[in-house]
Amino acid sequence: MLRKVIRNAAVVAAAVVLLSSCRHRYENPITKETQQPDKVLFDKAMNDIEHGRFEIARLTLNTLMNTYESSEYLAKAKLLVADSWYREGGGHGLAQAEAEYKDFILFYPAMEEAAEAQEKVCKIHYQQMEKADRDPVHEIRAEEECRNVLANFPNSKFAPEAQQLLRNIQENMAEGEYKVGRFYLTKGSYPAAANRLQTLAEEYPLYSKADEALWSAAESYERLGTQFRQQQIRELSKLVREYPLSARADAAKQKLQELEAAAPEADPVALARMQYELENREGISFLSKFWGAFSMHPNLTMSAKSGTPSMEGFRPTIPVSVSRVAAGTLGTSGDVTISAPGDASALENNPDARAAAPGQPVAAPNAPADPTATAQPGDQGSATAQTPTNGKKPKKQPKPKAAKKQKTPPPTAPGAPPDTPPKQ
């Protein structure tokens, strides 16, 4: 009996320790110990959030902000509301958290927590980012928000983490572009493949397969013919110079010798960066590869750990096979411009061009009618049938009254005397 009681007590103690260890403490607590009412409300809301009572915590925080409008904990309370939605999670919770973080940045842009709020917005979309071959809406938003952290808060302590998140995001975006380029190459659309892969290597040089993209771009130019020999040499030279430790480096040097082009020397900065990446690259376990096929989130273990990520969006250029219009030549450029008319009454006074019959010129506005023109039956465009240009409808003309019919005398026989009028 005693052993059973001891065993049950041990189980209960282990459960308590486990539950206490699973408690997620708040990142921005207020260490100042005071019994002020606003501080008591803030501590109560923070305790509710740590225990998962998010709705109760938000009600308490709203009471604090509405009752103590000049409280020193007002900014912290507003940030805590956003953190409660962020911890609650889900599509609705993350959307509300993003809106609250944006409001916090708008009201308190000079506070240190503004950088943290901007980083949380980046993480909201980063957590919802899908694989490279799926909907890219969240990865585009995550890239934009992480760039805002580096652009608006470059000296913040959250900038290095945001920079690494941006490298991971661009790794996933580059993977999607690489798959598109390889698809074009396999299909035989060599201009599209060369354009995609070349621009990919230029925009995302930290991509783990940038050397493969350059090799595939050179292969695409080779398939296009000898007129693209210079483009092929350029891509192979870039591979040898900027990715000297690549598995394709020796093959690229040999290819340059066949093309009678000199192989460039390796860039020492690029060499040091590749050595660092190879030494710090994480391996992918067998279970990660197995479960990765069933996960909607990408595996970003191959992303770069050093280097400055690109601060501009991916913009594919025009393929080299598309002829460019020479400057100064005749012809249309395809641009459409819209401008307001100089005369404000032009739209009201000028006739509608669509009202003219096909093949006939449009009459000039306020032009006098030809006095010699006469209306013909069935003439719809005569001067007498036009609507006045002042915008007023013409008055209806009264219909002419019909003449009274006169009685005609009956016909008389030939040779008969005419009828005499009746006597009055």
SULLIN-V906944 format. One line per field, one symbol per residue. ss: DSSP state (a for helix, b for strand, c for the rest). phi: phi as a letter, one per 40 degrees, with the letter a starting at -180 (. if undefined). psi: psi as a letter, one per 20 degrees, with the letter a starting at -180 (. if undefined). A space follows every 10 residues. Layout:
ss: ???
phi: ???
psi: ???
This chain:
ss: caaaaaaaaa aaaaaaaaaa accccccccc ccccccaaaa aaaaaaaaaa cccaaaaaaa aaaaaaaccc cccaaaaaaa aaaaaaaaca aaaaaaaaaa aaaaaaaccc ccaaaaaaaa aaaaaaaccc ccccccaaaa aaaaaaaaaa aaccccccaa aaaaaaaaaa aaaaaaaaaa aaaaaaacca aaaaaaaaaa aaacccccca aaaaaaaaaa aaaacaaaaa aaaaaaaaaa aaccccccaa aaaaaaaacc cccccccaaa aaaaaaaaaa cccccaaaaa aacccccccc cccccccccc cccccccccc cccccccccc cccccccccc cccccaaaac ccaaaccccc cccccccccc cccccccccc ccaaaccccc cccccccccc cccccccccc cccccccccc cccc
phi: .ccccccccc cccccccccc cccccccbcb cccabccccc cccccccccc bgcccccccc cccccccbcb cccccccccc ccccccccgg cccccccccc cccccccbcc cccccccccc cccdcccccb cccbcccccc cccccccccc ccbccccccc cccccccccc cccccccccc ccccccchcc cccccccccc cccbccccbc cccccccccc cccchccbcc cccccccccc cbbccccccc cccccccccf bccccccccc cccccccccb cccbcccccc cccbcccccb ccccbagccc bbccbcccdc cccccccgcc hccgcbbbbc cccccccccc cccccccdgb cccccfcccc cccbcbcgcc bcccbccdcc gccccccccc cccccbcccc cbccgccccc cccc
psi: ghhgggghhh gghhgghghh hipoqqhmro iporkqghhg gghghhhhhh jjmgghghgg hhgghhgmhk qijgghghhh ghhghghhar ggghghgggh hhhghghmhi qhihhgghhh gghghhhjpa rhjapjghhg hggghhhhgh hhmhjqiigg ghghhhgggh ggghhghhhg ghghghhjmh ghghgghghg hhhmijphkh hhggghghhg hhhhrhikhh hghgghhhgh gimhjqijgg hgghhhhhjl qpprqqphgh ghghggghhj pqqprhhhhg ihhiqiqqok hjqqirqprp jqrpoqrpqi ippqpqpiqq rqijppqpqq qhphjhhhhq qphiiqqpiq qpqqpkpqqo hipqpqpjoi krhijqpqij iqqqqppqpp qpqppqppqq qrqpiqqqqq qqq.
